[in-house]
Amino acid sequence: MKKNDDLPIDDDALNEARQTFSEVEPKLHTFVLACKVKDIPKNGSRGKVIFCEHDEVAVYLIKGKVYAISNICPHQLSPLLSEGYINKDELTVACPLHGWTYRIDTGASVIGGGGVPTYAVKVIDDEVWIEDPAPRDLAPIWPDPLPDEPDSFD
Ligand code: FES
C-alpha cells in the first residue's frame, strides 16, 4: 500500500480548489424555535405570526404541512399576510389590504408585484423550527400602480 507521501500532488489543481473553496460564501441555516404545531390556526384559515430579529414571519398549517413566509407584504410593507385570504388548493395568500397575492410555498407573486421570502421549516415532534431570517433591505413597491380593476363584474 502506498503512503500518502508517495502520491503525486497536482499543485495547480490543489490551488484551484483552495481558491474556489475560499470564494464560497458559507450559508449557515440556523433554525429558531417558532411555536408548537398546535399553536398554528387549524385548517389553514390564517397564519401565526412569529417575530424574528430580522423579519416577521407568518407560519401556516395547510393540509398537514407547515410553511413559513415573511408576514410583510412588499406592496406597502404591511405586516398582514398572516391575516390574508388563503387559497388552500392553490397555496396562495392574498394581502387583506389591496389583494396582492403570493404563493405560500415559493413566495412568488401571483397578483401584484415583488415576492416574499420563504423560510425552511423543520417539525420535530410538536415543535416548529424555522430558518432564522437573514437581514434584508425592505423598500415598499408602492406607489407603483395597483392592478387594474375590471370595469364590471359581469
Ligand atoms: S399592502 Fe399588501 S397589497 Fe397593498
Residues whose N, C-alpha, C, O or C-beta is under 5 A from the ligand:
A	BS01	FES	C73 H75 Q76 S78 C95 L97 H98 G99 W100
